[in-house]
Amino acid sequence: MSAPVTVYVPGDAGAVALGADRVAAALAEWAGDSIRIVRNGSRGLYWLEPLVEVVTDAGRIAYGPVSSNNFEVMKLVKSGLLQGADLPMRIGNVEKLPWLQNQQRLTCARIGIVDPSSLDDYLAHGGYAGLHAALSMPPAGIVRVVTESGLRGRGGAAFPTGIKWQTVHDQPAGQKYIACNADEGDSGTFADRMLMEGDPFSLIEGMTIAGLAVGATRGYIYLRIEYPHAARALGKALAAARAGGYLGEDIRGSGKSFDLTVRLGAGAYICGEETSMLESLEGRRGEVRVRPPLPAIKGLFGQPTVVNNVVTLATVPVILAKGAAYYRDFGMGKSRGTIPLQLAGNVKQGGLVELAFGLTVRELVYRYGGGSATGRPVRAVQIGGPLGAYLPASQFDTPLDYESLSERDALLGHGGVVVFDDTVDMARMARHALSFCAIESCGKCTPCRVGSTRGVELMDRIIAKRGAVNGELALLEELCDTMFNGSLCGLGGMTPFPVRSAVKHFPEDFC
């Protein structure tokens, strides 16, 4: 009897939403013991999901999007799908697709390639090389490598990771913590989810290295409850890592200890802010803390704490494995390395694109995104989540790096990029930003709690009497100034970014 054919069908939540579970079930029904189904992560080509990959002598041959209809899957099997037949939806060797070949995947290198539940598969694809390197170094040496790499926080604030780690490292000995903020709440972002579902060991390895660097023995992954697939993937990976000696007491015989716990948040956007997340982890209402002291000095349970997001921590293993200089060679200026960008909205080819800092908005939207899904002109692109600024077509040649966007009064944030065609009403988008803030505010500070609510009322008046606005835009600017300068955290402080950019670049929609 010949060996079963290995077939990859993503278990990624995005692919599942498009029918991947039904495709896998139908393949199992019609192919039976002749195949071995591996539920991998999505490669990020969401316009082709569900994407089925068949292992052949010519490599992994991809087909997509595959219909989830049971009868259609049966016809594909009988037509030679398992032999790599030349069917209408055959894409060919997925590794050779220009869309993937032209990327520079470092953080997301294994997503879609490995079985996310298999420690052996992770090790076979370079996993834990970073941890082995870290185990041979003193803690200060690990911190120095991360600092010299130029890695900055990918969660939004872009604070230098090495400086944050150095601060925690320098605190007096005692209990310290690593807290991973996996509360990915920005609309149009999904890199954290894809990493946790498609390559969870990379996050676990990165957090373990962080623990060794600063002297922390405990870590927490604060995961949004809306990510059940990620929770299951992390649970399997954590169990495998402990069984393999990569977590717990005496890691790989080194005498050093570190372990992790996953905690589910209740779905509050404000808990994406680091101090609100810490409050929630401690069992209290998610609410912003007044700073100082910083979490690096007095964080979780009052102890020094490293707080980084998923992408930041999952990037650490490749830096330790290949060196600071290798990672620093990617990027431009003070924006070093690569950034996983998430293309969404009215775009033809939405998905995950990881590239070195420096490509332009235009290249991303048209070369990788293929333009708008409707075929109409792209009017605006929002970068950095629901509180990110809108860039007009005249600014599409702006490089995607921290400094260039800052010069445009914009932020890269978590790397979410949402595309709008020329039918969008930018006044209503400005209202949406204020409404979002009003709903998600923790209520602790007046500029955010009251300012956002008054802002929605003001935008309703502006929208109702466009062409006859008497001083409302000046009042809106004053309100934005109060929120920007007076809010305790980035929720209220960043809400003015989409509002101001909409008014500045699309004034015709407000009058």
N, C-alpha and C positions, 0 to 999 in steps of 0.2 A: 504494500500500500504506500502510495507516495505521500510525502509530508504535506500537511495542510498549507494552503496559500495564506500569507499574512495580509490582512486587509485593515487599513486604518480608517476609522470613522470617528470624527471629533465628538468628545463628550462635553465640549465647551458650551456654556450656557447660550451663547449667541447662535451656535450651530444647532443646538437642541431646539431652540425657539423656532428654527426654520425646518425642523423635521428630522434631525439626525438620529434621534432615538428610534423613530419608526423605520428609518433606512436600515439601521443596524439590526433591528428585529426581523425585518424582511429578508435581509441577507442571510441571517442565521437560519431562517425557515427554508429558504430555497437552496442554499449551498450546504447546509448541515455541517458534517465533520470535515468537509473538504477545505474549510477555511478556519483561520484563527483571527478573531476580531480584536483589535486593539483600539481602545477609546483614547485617542491622543487629544492634545489641545488643538485649537484652531490655529492655522498659520496666519490668520488675519486677513485672508481674502474673502471678506464677508459677502461680496456680491456673487461668489461662487459656492457658498454653503447651501446645503450639505456637500462637502467635498470628500469624496471617497478616494483613497489611495491604495493601489494594489502593488504589492512587492513582486517584481519580475526580474529576470536576468538583465533587463535594460534599466533597472532602477525602479523607483516608486512612481508608477503611472497614475496620474490623477484624472478624475472624472467629476464634473460639476457644472451647475448645481444638479444633484441627483434627486429625482422626484421621490417623495416619501410614500407614494402610492404603491401598495404591495404588488399589484399586477405589473406595474412599470418596472419595479426592481426585478421581478421574476423574468421579464423579457430581457433585461440587461444581463442577467446571469446566463441565460440560455444563448445570448448573442456573443458571449466570449469576454465579458467584463473581467473575469478572474484570470484570463490569459493576456490581458492588456490589449484587447481588440480595438480596432479603429472605429469607434462608435461616434455618433454626432457630438456627444458632450465630452469626448476625450480631449484633455488638455495637454497630455504628454507628461514628460518628466517634470514634476513640479519644481525641482531644484533649479531647472533651467529657464523658468519663467522670468522675463526681464523685470517684472514688478518686484520679484524677490531677489534676483541676482544683483540688482542695482542698489539694494539696501546694505547697510552696515550693521548687522545685528550682533551686538555684543551682550547686552542685558537679556535680550529675547532670543538668543541663538538656538536654544533647544526647543522652543515652543513649536508644537506641531510635528516635531521629529521624534521625541521620546515618548515612552509610556509614562505618564506622570505618576503612576503608582509604583513604578519599579525602581528600586534603589540600584539594582544592577545596570539598568539602562542608563540611569543618570551617571553612574561611575564610568560606563563605557563611552560616554560622550563628554568626558572631561570634568565631570562633577567631583566636588570635594578636593580638587587640586589646590584651590585657594585656601581651604582650611588646613590642608597638610603643610602648606607654606607658612601659614600663620602659626601653627604649632611649633615651628622651629625658630620663631622670632620672639623677642621680648615684647610686652604690650606696647611700649613706647615706639618700637619699630613698626608695629602694625599701624598705629596711628599716623606715623610719619609717611608711610606708603600711601595711605588714603589721602592725607593732606597734599602730598606732592602730585597726586593724580589730578588734582583740580576738581574732584567730584563735588558738586553742589546738590543740595536737597532737591529732589524731583517732585516734591509734593506741592510746590507752589511758591514758597518763600525764597528758594534758591540760596539758602545760607550754606556756606562752606562746611561740608560734612566733617572734614578733619578738625576744624576748629571746635565744633560741637563735641566731637569725641575727646579732644584734648582737654576740654573743660571738665568733662566727667572723669576722665583718667586722673586728673590732678586733684580731685577731691579726696579727702582722707579715707583710708580703707574702711570698709564696712559694706553693708548691703547696697548694691547698685542694681539698676534694672535697664533692660532694653525693651522699649515699647515700639511696636510697629503699628503705625496708623494705616489700617487697611479699610478705613471708612470712606471708600471712593464714592463721593456723593455728587460730583460735578456731572451735569448732563453732557453727553457726548464724550465721556471718558470711560475707558475700559481696559487700560493696560495693566492695572493692578489685578483686576479679575482674571485676565488672560494668563498672567504669570502664575497666580495661585492655582488656577485650574489646569494649566498646561505644563508648568515647571515648578511645582511647589518646593522641591528640594533646594532650588536656588535661593529662595527667601530664607529657608531654614538655615542653610549654610551661611548666608550673609549675616543673619542675626547671631549665629554662633561665633563667627569671627569678631563681630562687634563686642560680644560679651568678653572674649579673650582680650580684646584691645583695652577695654576700660575697667576690667575686673568685676564684671557683672556675672552672676550665676543664674539669674532668672530672667525670662523674657515673656512678653505678652503680645499676642497678635490681636488687635482690636478690629474685629471683622464686622462689617455691616450685615444685618440679619437677612437682607435681600439677596445675599450671595450663598445660597445653600449648596450649590455645586462646588464652590471654592471651599466651603467648610468641610465637605466630604473629602475632597482631594487633599486638603491639609491634614485631616485626621489620619488618612492612610499613610501619607508621607511621614508624619511625625512618628507613627508606630514603627514604620520601616527603619527610620533613622535611629530610633532607640534600640531596636533589635540589632542593628548593624554596628552599634557602639559609637554613633556619631552624635548622640545626645545623651544626657544624663551624667552619672558619675564616671570619672576616669575616661574621658573621651579618647578613644583610640589608644588607650594605654598611656596617655600623657600626664595623668594625675590631675587634670583640670576638669572642671564640671560646668555644665550649662544645660538648662532645660527650658522648654517652652510650653505655654498654655494658650489656647484660643479662647477668646471671650467675644460673645456676640453682642453688638450694640442694638439698640431698639429702633434705629432708623432716623436719628436726628442729624440733620446736615451740620449743625453747629459742632458736633463731635468730631468733625474733620479738623477743627482747630485743636492744637495739641493740648492746651490746658483743659479744655472742655472734655476731651477724650480721657485725660487722666482722672478728672472728677468722676466720669462714668465708670472707669475701671475700678475706682475705689468704692463704687456702689452708690454714688450720689447723683443728683440731677446734673445732666450735662450743661455746665455753665462756665463761662470764661473766668479764669483767675486773673487778678490784677498782678502785673509783673513790674519790677522784680519781686521775689527771686525768680530766676529762670529755672525751667525744669532740669537743666543740666546741673544745677546746684541743689535745688529742692523740688523734686518732681513727684513720681509715684510713691505714695505712702511717705512723703516727706524726704525721700532719698534721692541722690543724684541719678538722673535718668537720661539715657539717649532716646530721643524721639525722632524716628525717621519713617518715611513712607515705604511702601512695598518696592517701587522701582529703585529707590536709592539703595536699599539693603540688598536687593537682588543683583545690583551692579557690583557690589563689593567683591564677590568671589572672582570675577574675571580680572579685577585690578590686582588682587593678591596673587592670582595664578600667573599673570603675564607681566606684572610690574607696572609701576606708576607711569613710566615713560611711554609704554605701549598705549595706555589709555589716554594719556595727555596729548598724544600725537593727533588724536581726532579732535575736531572742533576748531574754534577760532576765538581770539581775544581771551576774555576771562570765562568764556563758555567752552569748557573742555569735555571731551568724550562724545557720546551719542545721546540722543533723546528719542524715546518711543513716542511718536506722534499718533494721535487717534483721529482719523478722518470720519466725520459723520455729518448728518444733516442732508441737505439737498445736493448730494454728490453721487456720481455714477459708480465709482469704485471705492466704497467706504471700507475702512479697515485699519490695520496696524502698520505703520511705517516707521522703522527705526533707522535713523541716519545721523551722521555727525552734524553738530550745530553749523549753521551757515547756509543751508539751502533756503531759497526764497519761498514766500507764501505762494507765489504764482507757480513755481515748480511743483510744490506739494499738491495744490488744488488741480492743476491741469495735467502734469506728467504722471502723477500717481493716482489722483482722484478722477481723472478723465473729464473734468468739468461737471456741470450740474446734471443731476439725473433727469431733469425736465428738458434739457437741451437749451434752456434760456440762458441769457448772460448772467454771470455771477455778479451780484451787486455788493455783497458784504460777506466778510468772514469774521466770525467771533473766535478769538483765541484765548484759552485759559479758563474755560468753564462758563457757567451762567453769569459770573461777575467779571468776565473778561471784556476787554474793549472790542469794538467793532472796527475793522479796517475796511476802507473803501477800495475800489478797484485801482485808484491812483496810487495806493500804497502796497500793492501786491508784490512789488519787487523788494520789499523789506526782508532782510535775512532773518531766519528764525533762530535768534540767539537772545540771551537776556538783555544785553546792552542795546542792541538795535531796536528791540521792541520798547524798551524803556524810553528811548528817545522819541517814540511815537505815542507816549503816555499809555502804553499797553504792557501787558505782562504775559509771559509764556505759561505760567501756572503749571498745571499737571500735564500740559501738552495736548489738551483737547482742542480740536479745530472743527468748528461747525460752519457749514457753507449755506448761504442763502442766495436764491436767484432774485431777479429784478421785480418779483411780485411781492416781496416782503415789505411790510409797513413798519418802518423803524421807530415811529412813535409808540406803536404797540409793543415793540420789543423793549423799549425803555421802560414802559409801564410794567412789563413782565419782570424785569430785573428788580424793580422796587417791590412788586408783589411777592416775588420769591423771598426777598429779604424779610418782609413783614411776616411771612408765614414761618420762616425758619429761624428767626431771631430768638435767642435764649431769653431776651427781655431784661438783661442785667443793666444795660446802659441806655440812657434816654435817646441819644442821637440815632441809634439803630432801631430801637423799639418804636419810638414815636415818629422819628424822621421818615422811616420807610412807609409807615401808614399814611402820614400826611402827603408823602410823595405820590402814592397811588391815587389819592383824592385829587391832587394837583394835576397829575397826568390825565385823569378822567376829564377834567375841565378843559385841558388843552386839546384832547382828542375830540371832545364834543363841539368845540367852537374853533376849529382850525380856520385860519384866515381872519379871525377876530380876537386874537390873543392880546390881552392888555396887561403886560407886566408879569405874566405867569412864567415865562422863560427865565427872566431875571430872578424870580423867586425860586425857581427850580435850581438854578446855579447856586444860589445862597444856601439852599437846603443841602445840595451835594457837598458844598464846602464844609458845612457843619458835620455831616456824616463822615467825611474823609478825615477831618482833623480831630473829631471828638469821640469816635467809636473806640471801644476797648479792644476790638479784634478786627481781623480782616473781613468778616462778613459785612458789617456796616461800613468799614473803611474802604472796601473795594466796590460796593454797589454803585458809587458814582462813576466808575470806569465805563460800563456799558451805557449809562445814561448820558454822560458828557460826550462820549465819542459819537453816539447817535445824533445828538443835537449838532455837534461840530461838523460832522461829515455829511449828514443828510438833513439839513435844515428845512428843505422843502416838505418834509413829512410832518413838520410841527407847525406849519403856518398856512 
